[in-house]
Amino acid sequence: MSVLNNARSPVYHHFVLLVWEERDSAGRHVTWRFSLQDSQKEARVGFKDVDELKAYLESWMKKSIVNISPKEN
């Protein structure tokens, strides 16, 4: 039996990513900020920088793999 025949449909997760630039009183760039909102939940999580966002997503993906069990036949 081929590997393709055993493949399951992908499981999608949707997030709304907000990105904004913070500026000082003179209008100069200070930093970028980020937040994620799960499209199925009201909760939003904020991040001070892209590294924090990346760490959150990596952790979320690891937890999601554990929580997704294969469908029974």
PDB file of N, CA, C and O in Angstrom:
ATOM      1  N   MET A   1       0.854  -1.177   0.000  1.00  0.00           N
ATOM      2  CA  MET A   1       0.000   0.000   0.000  1.00  0.00           C
ATOM      3  C   MET A   1       0.897   1.237   0.000  1.00  0.00           C
ATOM      4  O   MET A   1       1.898   1.273   0.716  1.00  0.00           O
ATOM      5  N   SER A   2       0.560   2.223  -0.774  1.00  0.00           N
ATOM      6  CA  SER A   2       1.394   3.409  -0.887  1.00  0.00           C
ATOM      7  C   SER A   2       1.220   4.328   0.316  1.00  0.00           C
ATOM      8  O   SER A   2       0.199   4.284   1.003  1.00  0.00           O
ATOM      9  N   VAL A   3       2.213   5.149   0.559  1.00  0.00           N
ATOM     10  CA  VAL A   3       2.166   6.109   1.659  1.00  0.00           C
ATOM     11  C   VAL A   3       1.033   7.105   1.438  1.00  0.00           C
ATOM     12  O   VAL A   3       0.387   7.531   2.396  1.00  0.00           O
ATOM     13  N   LEU A   4       0.788   7.477   0.184  1.00  0.00           N
ATOM     14  CA  LEU A   4      -0.272   8.431  -0.110  1.00  0.00           C
ATOM     15  C   LEU A   4      -1.641   7.904   0.300  1.00  0.00           C
ATOM     16  O   LEU A   4      -2.495   8.679   0.729  1.00  0.00           O
ATOM     17  N   ASN A   5      -1.861   6.616   0.176  1.00  0.00           N
ATOM     18  CA  ASN A   5      -3.151   6.049   0.556  1.00  0.00           C
ATOM     19  C   ASN A   5      -3.388   6.117   2.058  1.00  0.00           C
ATOM     20  O   ASN A   5      -4.536   6.143   2.503  1.00  0.00           O
ATOM     21  N   ASN A   6      -2.317   6.145   2.842  1.00  0.00           N
ATOM     22  CA  ASN A   6      -2.436   6.199   4.292  1.00  0.00           C
ATOM     23  C   ASN A   6      -2.434   7.623   4.836  1.00  0.00           C
ATOM     24  O   ASN A   6      -2.664   7.825   6.028  1.00  0.00           O
ATOM     25  N   ALA A   7      -2.178   8.615   3.980  1.00  0.00           N
ATOM     26  CA  ALA A   7      -2.102  10.001   4.428  1.00  0.00           C
ATOM     27  C   ALA A   7      -3.477  10.500   4.849  1.00  0.00           C
ATOM     28  O   ALA A   7      -4.489  10.188   4.220  1.00  0.00           O
ATOM     29  N   ARG A   8      -3.494  11.262   5.899  1.00  0.00           N
ATOM     30  CA  ARG A   8      -4.736  11.873   6.385  1.00  0.00           C
ATOM     31  C   ARG A   8      -4.834  13.306   5.855  1.00  0.00           C
ATOM     32  O   ARG A   8      -3.832  13.918   5.484  1.00  0.00           O
ATOM     33  N   SER A   9      -6.027  13.808   5.830  1.00  0.00           N
ATOM     34  CA  SER A   9      -6.224  15.196   5.430  1.00  0.00           C
ATOM     35  C   SER A   9      -5.521  16.116   6.426  1.00  0.00           C
ATOM     36  O   SER A   9      -5.448  15.800   7.613  1.00  0.00           O
ATOM     37  N   PRO A  10      -5.008  17.243   5.955  1.00  0.00           N
ATOM     38  CA  PRO A  10      -4.345  18.171   6.877  1.00  0.00           C
ATOM     39  C   PRO A  10      -5.343  18.758   7.873  1.00  0.00           C
ATOM     40  O   PRO A  10      -6.534  18.871   7.584  1.00  0.00           O
ATOM     41  N   VAL A  11      -4.846  19.125   9.033  1.00  0.00           N
ATOM     42  CA  VAL A  11      -5.646  19.792  10.060  1.00  0.00           C
ATOM     43  C   VAL A  11      -5.207  21.248  10.070  1.00  0.00           C
ATOM     44  O   VAL A  11      -4.041  21.544  10.330  1.00  0.00           O
ATOM     45  N   TYR A  12      -6.126  22.148   9.792  1.00  0.00           N
ATOM     46  CA  TYR A  12      -5.800  23.563   9.700  1.00  0.00           C
ATOM     47  C   TYR A  12      -6.155  24.277  11.001  1.00  0.00           C
ATOM     48  O   TYR A  12      -7.141  23.949  11.662  1.00  0.00           O
ATOM     49  N   HIS A  13      -5.333  25.256  11.350  1.00  0.00           N
ATOM     50  CA  HIS A  13      -5.578  26.150  12.478  1.00  0.00           C
ATOM     51  C   HIS A  13      -5.426  27.569  11.938  1.00  0.00           C
ATOM     52  O   HIS A  13      -4.456  27.878  11.247  1.00  0.00           O
ATOM     53  N   HIS A  14      -6.375  28.412  12.252  1.00  0.00           N
ATOM     54  CA  HIS A  14      -6.386  29.764  11.712  1.00  0.00           C
ATOM     55  C   HIS A  14      -6.132  30.776  12.824  1.00  0.00           C
ATOM     56  O   HIS A  14      -6.750  30.728  13.887  1.00  0.00           O
ATOM     57  N   PHE A  15      -5.219  31.679  12.553  1.00  0.00           N
ATOM     58  CA  PHE A  15      -4.910  32.758  13.479  1.00  0.00           C
ATOM     59  C   PHE A  15      -4.984  34.083  12.734  1.00  0.00           C
ATOM     60  O   PHE A  15      -4.727  34.151  11.532  1.00  0.00           O
ATOM     61  N   VAL A  16      -5.335  35.123  13.458  1.00  0.00           N
ATOM     62  CA  VAL A  16      -5.233  36.480  12.938  1.00  0.00           C
ATOM     63  C   VAL A  16      -3.955  37.049  13.540  1.00  0.00           C
ATOM     64  O   VAL A  16      -3.805  37.108  14.761  1.00  0.00           O
ATOM     65  N   LEU A  17      -3.049  37.462  12.687  1.00  0.00           N
ATOM     66  CA  LEU A  17      -1.786  38.054  13.120  1.00  0.00           C
ATOM     67  C   LEU A  17      -1.873  39.564  12.957  1.00  0.00           C
ATOM     68  O   LEU A  17      -2.133  40.064  11.862  1.00  0.00           O
ATOM     69  N   LEU A  18      -1.654  40.292  14.056  1.00  0.00           N
ATOM     70  CA  LEU A  18      -1.591  41.751  14.005  1.00  0.00           C
ATOM     71  C   LEU A  18      -0.139  42.164  14.180  1.00  0.00           C
ATOM     72  O   LEU A  18       0.560  41.647  15.052  1.00  0.00           O
ATOM     73  N   VAL A  19       0.311  43.092  13.355  1.00  0.00           N
ATOM     74  CA  VAL A  19       1.672  43.611  13.413  1.00  0.00           C
ATOM     75  C   VAL A  19       1.580  45.130  13.407  1.00  0.00           C
ATOM     76  O   VAL A  19       0.894  45.710  12.566  1.00  0.00           O
ATOM     77  N   TRP A  20       2.267  45.773  14.340  1.00  0.00           N
ATOM     78  CA  TRP A  20       2.263  47.222  14.338  1.00  0.00           C
ATOM     79  C   TRP A  20       3.623  47.768  14.752  1.00  0.00           C
ATOM     80  O   TRP A  20       4.395  47.119  15.459  1.00  0.00           O
ATOM     81  N   GLU A  21       3.882  48.965  14.291  1.00  0.00           N
ATOM     82  CA  GLU A  21       5.146  49.636  14.575  1.00  0.00           C
ATOM     83  C   GLU A  21       4.936  50.654  15.683  1.00  0.00           C
ATOM     84  O   GLU A  21       4.025  51.480  15.615  1.00  0.00           O
ATOM     85  N   GLU A  22       5.774  50.592  16.693  1.00  0.00           N
ATOM     86  CA  GLU A  22       5.753  51.615  17.732  1.00  0.00           C
ATOM     87  C   GLU A  22       6.789  52.669  17.369  1.00  0.00           C
ATOM     88  O   GLU A  22       7.893  52.353  16.924  1.00  0.00           O
ATOM     89  N   ARG A  23       6.407  53.935  17.569  1.00  0.00           N
ATOM     90  CA  ARG A  23       7.301  55.062  17.262  1.00  0.00           C
ATOM     91  C   ARG A  23       7.423  55.965  18.486  1.00  0.00           C
ATOM     92  O   ARG A  23       6.536  56.007  19.338  1.00  0.00           O
ATOM     93  N   ASP A  24       8.537  56.682  18.552  1.00  0.00           N
ATOM     94  CA  ASP A  24       8.716  57.621  19.662  1.00  0.00           C
ATOM     95  C   ASP A  24       7.974  58.922  19.360  1.00  0.00           C
ATOM     96  O   ASP A  24       7.315  59.039  18.326  1.00  0.00           O
ATOM     97  N   SER A  25       8.082  59.895  20.262  1.00  0.00           N
ATOM     98  CA  SER A  25       7.339  61.151  20.100  1.00  0.00           C
ATOM     99  C   SER A  25       7.780  61.940  18.871  1.00  0.00           C
ATOM    100  O   SER A  25       7.033  62.789  18.385  1.00  0.00           O
ATOM    101  N   ALA A  26       8.979  61.672  18.365  1.00  0.00           N
ATOM    102  CA  ALA A  26       9.465  62.343  17.154  1.00  0.00           C
ATOM    103  C   ALA A  26       9.072  61.580  15.884  1.00  0.00           C
ATOM    104  O   ALA A  26       9.392  62.010  14.776  1.00  0.00           O
ATOM    105  N   GLY A  27       8.381  60.454  16.046  1.00  0.00           N
ATOM    106  CA  GLY A  27       7.929  59.688  14.898  1.00  0.00           C
ATOM    107  C   GLY A  27       8.946  58.684  14.380  1.00  0.00           C
ATOM    108  O   GLY A  27       8.766  58.113  13.304  1.00  0.00           O
ATOM    109  N   ARG A  28      10.016  58.465  15.143  1.00  0.00           N
ATOM    110  CA  ARG A  28      11.047  57.507  14.728  1.00  0.00           C
ATOM    111  C   ARG A  28      10.669  56.099  15.168  1.00  0.00           C
ATOM    112  O   ARG A  28      10.054  55.893  16.214  1.00  0.00           O
ATOM    113  N   HIS A  29      11.056  55.142  14.338  1.00  0.00           N
ATOM    114  CA  HIS A  29      10.810  53.730  14.644  1.00  0.00           C
ATOM    115  C   HIS A  29      11.442  53.338  15.975  1.00  0.00           C
ATOM    116  O   HIS A  29      12.600  53.662  16.239  1.00  0.00           O
ATOM    117  N   VAL A  30      10.675  52.638  16.812  1.00  0.00           N
ATOM    118  CA  VAL A  30      11.201  52.109  18.070  1.00  0.00           C
ATOM    119  C   VAL A  30      11.274  50.590  17.989  1.00  0.00           C
ATOM    120  O   VAL A  30      12.329  49.995  18.211  1.00  0.00           O
ATOM    121  N   THR A  31      10.146  49.971  17.670  1.00  0.00           N
ATOM    122  CA  THR A  31      10.125  48.507  17.598  1.00  0.00           C
ATOM    123  C   THR A  31       8.867  48.041  16.881  1.00  0.00           C
ATOM    124  O   THR A  31       7.944  48.821  16.642  1.00  0.00           O
ATOM    125  N   TRP A  32       8.845  46.764  16.543  1.00  0.00           N
ATOM    126  CA  TRP A  32       7.656  46.111  16.007  1.00  0.00           C
ATOM    127  C   TRP A  32       7.027  45.293  17.120  1.00  0.00           C
ATOM    128  O   TRP A  32       7.735  44.693  17.928  1.00  0.00           O
ATOM    129  N   ARG A  33       5.711  45.265  17.166  1.00  0.00           N
ATOM    130  CA  ARG A  33       4.956  44.454  18.136  1.00  0.00           C
ATOM    131  C   ARG A  33       4.036  43.519  17.355  1.00  0.00           C
ATOM    132  O   ARG A  33       3.709  43.762  16.194  1.00  0.00           O
ATOM    133  N   PHE A  34       3.626  42.437  18.034  1.00  0.00           N
ATOM    134  CA  PHE A  34       2.818  41.409  17.382  1.00  0.00           C
ATOM    135  C   PHE A  34       1.763  40.892  18.340  1.00  0.00           C
ATOM    136  O   PHE A  34       1.954  40.907  19.556  1.00  0.00           O
ATOM    137  N   SER A  35       0.648  40.433  17.786  1.00  0.00           N
ATOM    138  CA  SER A  35      -0.326  39.684  18.573  1.00  0.00           C
ATOM    139  C   SER A  35      -0.981  38.646  17.664  1.00  0.00           C
ATOM    140  O   SER A  35      -1.094  38.828  16.452  1.00  0.00           O
ATOM    141  N   LEU A  36      -1.405  37.557  18.291  1.00  0.00           N
ATOM    142  CA  LEU A  36      -2.100  36.476  17.590  1.00  0.00           C
ATOM    143  C   LEU A  36      -3.448  36.260  18.245  1.00  0.00           C
ATOM    144  O   LEU A  36      -3.570  36.293  19.469  1.00  0.00           O
ATOM    145  N   GLN A  37      -4.450  36.039  17.425  1.00  0.00           N
ATOM    146  CA  GLN A  37      -5.759  35.669  17.931  1.00  0.00           C
ATOM    147  C   GLN A  37      -6.220  34.435  17.183  1.00  0.00           C
ATOM    148  O   GLN A  37      -6.273  34.423  15.954  1.00  0.00           O
ATOM    149  N   ASP A  38      -6.554  33.395  17.937  1.00  0.00           N
ATOM    150  CA  ASP A  38      -7.112  32.187  17.337  1.00  0.00           C
ATOM    151  C   ASP A  38      -8.454  32.576  16.742  1.00  0.00           C
ATOM    152  O   ASP A  38      -9.275  33.192  17.422  1.00  0.00           O
ATOM    153  N   SER A  39      -8.689  32.229  15.492  1.00  0.00           N
ATOM    154  CA  SER A  39      -9.931  32.654  14.827  1.00  0.00           C
ATOM    155  C   SER A  39     -11.173  32.021  15.437  1.00  0.00           C
ATOM    156  O   SER A  39     -12.283  32.477  15.166  1.00  0.00           O
ATOM    157  N   GLN A  40     -11.016  30.974  16.257  1.00  0.00           N
ATOM    158  CA  GLN A  40     -12.166  30.316  16.861  1.00  0.00           C
ATOM    159  C   GLN A  40     -12.353  30.698  18.324  1.00  0.00           C
ATOM    160  O   GLN A  40     -13.309  30.253  18.960  1.00  0.00           O
ATOM    161  N   LYS A  41     -11.458  31.511  18.860  1.00  0.00           N
ATOM    162  CA  LYS A  41     -11.532  31.915  20.262  1.00  0.00           C
ATOM    163  C   LYS A  41     -11.399  33.424  20.358  1.00  0.00           C
ATOM    164  O   LYS A  41     -10.930  34.080  19.429  1.00  0.00           O
ATOM    165  N   GLU A  42     -11.815  33.960  21.483  1.00  0.00           N
ATOM    166  CA  GLU A  42     -11.706  35.401  21.698  1.00  0.00           C
ATOM    167  C   GLU A  42     -10.341  35.804  22.237  1.00  0.00           C
ATOM    168  O   GLU A  42      -9.968  36.973  22.145  1.00  0.00           O
ATOM    169  N   ALA A  43      -9.587  34.863  22.796  1.00  0.00           N
ATOM    170  CA  ALA A  43      -8.316  35.183  23.441  1.00  0.00           C
ATOM    171  C   ALA A  43      -7.282  35.665  22.437  1.00  0.00           C
ATOM    172  O   ALA A  43      -7.147  35.120  21.341  1.00  0.00           O
ATOM    173  N   ARG A  44      -6.559  36.697  22.838  1.00  0.00           N
ATOM    174  CA  ARG A  44      -5.478  37.223  22.025  1.00  0.00           C
ATOM    175  C   ARG A  44      -4.209  37.220  22.874  1.00  0.00           C
ATOM    176  O   ARG A  44      -4.253  37.503  24.072  1.00  0.00           O
ATOM    177  N   VAL A  45      -3.083  36.899  22.248  1.00  0.00           N
ATOM    178  CA  VAL A  45      -1.805  36.846  22.946  1.00  0.00           C
ATOM    179  C   VAL A  45      -0.876  37.865  22.300  1.00  0.00           C
ATOM    180  O   VAL A  45      -0.722  37.883  21.079  1.00  0.00           O
ATOM    181  N   GLY A  46      -0.249  38.723  23.125  1.00  0.00           N
ATOM    182  CA  GLY A  46       0.660  39.746  22.617  1.00  0.00           C
ATOM    183  C   GLY A  46       2.115  39.344  22.790  1.00  0.00           C
ATOM    184  O   GLY A  46       2.459  38.572  23.685  1.00  0.00           O
ATOM    185  N   PHE A  47       2.972  39.883  21.910  1.00  0.00           N
ATOM    186  CA  PHE A  47       4.394  39.553  21.911  1.00  0.00           C
ATOM    187  C   PHE A  47       5.212  40.821  21.743  1.00  0.00           C
ATOM    188  O   PHE A  47       4.873  41.692  20.942  1.00  0.00           O
ATOM    189  N   LYS A  48       6.302  40.915  22.512  1.00  0.00           N
ATOM    190  CA  LYS A  48       7.142  42.113  22.447  1.00  0.00           C
ATOM    191  C   LYS A  48       8.068  42.128  21.241  1.00  0.00           C
ATOM    192  O   LYS A  48       8.532  43.188  20.820  1.00  0.00           O
ATOM    193  N   ASP A  49       8.338  40.947  20.683  1.00  0.00           N
ATOM    194  CA  ASP A  49       9.206  40.893  19.499  1.00  0.00           C
ATOM    195  C   ASP A  49       8.966  39.599  18.732  1.00  0.00           C
ATOM    196  O   ASP A  49       8.244  38.715  19.194  1.00  0.00           O
ATOM    197  N   VAL A  50       9.575  39.497  17.562  1.00  0.00           N
ATOM    198  CA  VAL A  50       9.359  38.352  16.685  1.00  0.00           C
ATOM    199  C   VAL A  50       9.904  37.059  17.309  1.00  0.00           C
ATOM    200  O   VAL A  50       9.367  35.981  17.057  1.00  0.00           O
ATOM    201  N   ASP A  51      10.951  37.158  18.111  1.00  0.00           N
ATOM    202  CA  ASP A  51      11.494  35.962  18.764  1.00  0.00           C
ATOM    203  C   ASP A  51      10.492  35.371  19.753  1.00  0.00           C
ATOM    204  O   ASP A  51      10.355  34.151  19.847  1.00  0.00           O
ATOM    205  N   GLU A  52       9.798  36.227  20.482  1.00  0.00           N
ATOM    206  CA  GLU A  52       8.773  35.767  21.418  1.00  0.00           C
ATOM    207  C   GLU A  52       7.605  35.121  20.668  1.00  0.00           C
ATOM    208  O   GLU A  52       7.073  34.099  21.102  1.00  0.00           O
ATOM    209  N   LEU A  53       7.213  35.715  19.549  1.00  0.00           N
ATOM    210  CA  LEU A  53       6.158  35.153  18.705  1.00  0.00           C
ATOM    211  C   LEU A  53       6.567  33.773  18.190  1.00  0.00           C
ATOM    212  O   LEU A  53       5.778  32.829  18.235  1.00  0.00           O
ATOM    213  N   LYS A  54       7.788  33.664  17.706  1.00  0.00           N
ATOM    214  CA  LYS A  54       8.294  32.398  17.184  1.00  0.00           C
ATOM    215  C   LYS A  54       8.317  31.325  18.267  1.00  0.00           C
ATOM    216  O   LYS A  54       7.911  30.189  18.021  1.00  0.00           O
ATOM    217  N   ALA A  55       8.785  31.670  19.453  1.00  0.00           N
ATOM    218  CA  ALA A  55       8.837  30.715  20.562  1.00  0.00           C
ATOM    219  C   ALA A  55       7.430  30.243  20.927  1.00  0.00           C
ATOM    220  O   ALA A  55       7.220  29.060  21.197  1.00  0.00           O
ATOM    221  N   TYR A  56       6.474  31.159  20.936  1.00  0.00           N
ATOM    222  CA  TYR A  56       5.086  30.795  21.250  1.00  0.00           C
ATOM    223  C   TYR A  56       4.541  29.804  20.221  1.00  0.00           C
ATOM    224  O   TYR A  56       3.943  28.790  20.581  1.00  0.00           O
ATOM    225  N   LEU A  57       4.753  30.105  18.940  1.00  0.00           N
ATOM    226  CA  LEU A  57       4.244  29.220  17.883  1.00  0.00           C
ATOM    227  C   LEU A  57       4.895  27.840  17.938  1.00  0.00           C
ATOM    228  O   LEU A  57       4.220  26.827  17.757  1.00  0.00           O
ATOM    229  N   GLU A  58       6.192  27.799  18.186  1.00  0.00           N
ATOM    230  CA  GLU A  58       6.873  26.502  18.292  1.00  0.00           C
ATOM    231  C   GLU A  58       6.301  25.688  19.441  1.00  0.00           C
ATOM    232  O   GLU A  58       6.059  24.491  19.290  1.00  0.00           O
ATOM    233  N   SER A  59       6.082  26.321  20.585  1.00  0.00           N
ATOM    234  CA  SER A  59       5.501  25.635  21.745  1.00  0.00           C
ATOM    235  C   SER A  59       4.069  25.190  21.450  1.00  0.00           C
ATOM    236  O   SER A  59       3.680  24.071  21.784  1.00  0.00           O
ATOM    237  N   TRP A  60       3.286  26.073  20.824  1.00  0.00           N
ATOM    238  CA  TRP A  60       1.894  25.753  20.489  1.00  0.00           C
ATOM    239  C   TRP A  60       1.823  24.549  19.550  1.00  0.00           C
ATOM    240  O   TRP A  60       0.976  23.672  19.720  1.00  0.00           O
ATOM    241  N   MET A  61       2.717  24.511  18.556  1.00  0.00           N
ATOM    242  CA  MET A  61       2.711  23.401  17.595  1.00  0.00           C
ATOM    243  C   MET A  61       3.058  22.082  18.283  1.00  0.00           C
ATOM    244  O   MET A  61       2.443  21.055  17.995  1.00  0.00           O
ATOM    245  N   LYS A  62       4.031  22.099  19.181  1.00  0.00           N
ATOM    246  CA  LYS A  62       4.396  20.879  19.901  1.00  0.00           C
ATOM    247  C   LYS A  62       3.220  20.373  20.730  1.00  0.00           C
ATOM    248  O   LYS A  62       2.937  19.175  20.742  1.00  0.00           O
ATOM    249  N   LYS A  63       2.533  21.283  21.422  1.00  0.00           N
ATOM    250  CA  LYS A  63       1.372  20.898  22.240  1.00  0.00           C
ATOM    251  C   LYS A  63       0.238  20.388  21.363  1.00  0.00           C
ATOM    252  O   LYS A  63      -0.461  19.448  21.742  1.00  0.00           O
ATOM    253  N   SER A  64       0.048  20.994  20.198  1.00  0.00           N
ATOM    254  CA  SER A  64      -1.042  20.599  19.305  1.00  0.00           C
ATOM    255  C   SER A  64      -0.837  19.197  18.754  1.00  0.00           C
ATOM    256  O   SER A  64      -1.804  18.453  18.589  1.00  0.00           O
ATOM    257  N   ILE A  65       0.406  18.823  18.468  1.00  0.00           N
ATOM    258  CA  ILE A  65       0.691  17.477  17.960  1.00  0.00           C
ATOM    259  C   ILE A  65       0.293  16.436  18.997  1.00  0.00           C
ATOM    260  O   ILE A  65      -0.275  15.401  18.650  1.00  0.00           O
ATOM    261  N   VAL A  66       0.586  16.700  20.256  1.00  0.00           N
ATOM    262  CA  VAL A  66       0.251  15.790  21.344  1.00  0.00           C
ATOM    263  C   VAL A  66      -1.263  15.668  21.507  1.00  0.00           C
ATOM    264  O   VAL A  66      -1.777  14.584  21.783  1.00  0.00           O
ATOM    265  N   ASN A  67      -1.979  16.788  21.333  1.00  0.00           N
ATOM    266  CA  ASN A  67      -3.427  16.816  21.562  1.00  0.00           C
ATOM    267  C   ASN A  67      -4.253  16.308  20.398  1.00  0.00           C
ATOM    268  O   ASN A  67      -5.451  16.070  20.556  1.00  0.00           O
ATOM    269  N   ILE A  68      -3.647  16.135  19.233  1.00  0.00           N
ATOM    270  CA  ILE A  68      -4.392  15.633  18.064  1.00  0.00           C
ATOM    271  C   ILE A  68      -4.180  14.151  17.959  1.00  0.00           C
ATOM    272  O   ILE A  68      -3.067  13.688  17.709  1.00  0.00           O
ATOM    273  N   SER A  69      -5.243  13.404  18.148  1.00  0.00           N
ATOM    274  CA  SER A  69      -5.116  11.957  18.018  1.00  0.00           C
ATOM    275  C   SER A  69      -5.711  11.522  16.682  1.00  0.00           C
ATOM    276  O   SER A  69      -6.657  12.142  16.197  1.00  0.00           O
ATOM    277  N   PRO A  70      -5.174  10.479  16.092  1.00  0.00           N
ATOM    278  CA  PRO A  70      -5.711  10.000  14.806  1.00  0.00           C
ATOM    279  C   PRO A  70      -7.178   9.585  14.935  1.00  0.00           C
ATOM    280  O   PRO A  70      -7.614   9.085  15.972  1.00  0.00           O
ATOM    281  N   LYS A  71      -7.917   9.807  13.860  1.00  0.00           N
ATOM    282  CA  LYS A  71      -9.318   9.371  13.839  1.00  0.00           C
ATOM    283  C   LYS A  71      -9.373   7.851  13.814  1.00  0.00           C
ATOM    284  O   LYS A  71      -8.572   7.183  13.160  1.00  0.00           O
ATOM    285  N   GLU A  72     -10.339   7.336  14.544  1.00  0.00           N
ATOM    286  CA  GLU A  72     -10.508   5.880  14.551  1.00  0.00           C
ATOM    287  C   GLU A  72     -11.284   5.453  13.323  1.00  0.00           C
ATOM    288  O   GLU A  72     -12.157   6.181  12.850  1.00  0.00           O
ATOM    289  N   ASN A  73     -10.968   4.273  12.802  1.00  0.00           N
ATOM    290  CA  ASN A  73     -11.660   3.760  11.617  1.00  0.00           C
ATOM    291  C   ASN A  73     -12.989   3.170  11.987  1.00  0.00           C
ATOM    292  O   ASN A  73     -13.714   2.688  11.117  1.00  0.00           O
TER     293      ASN A  73
END
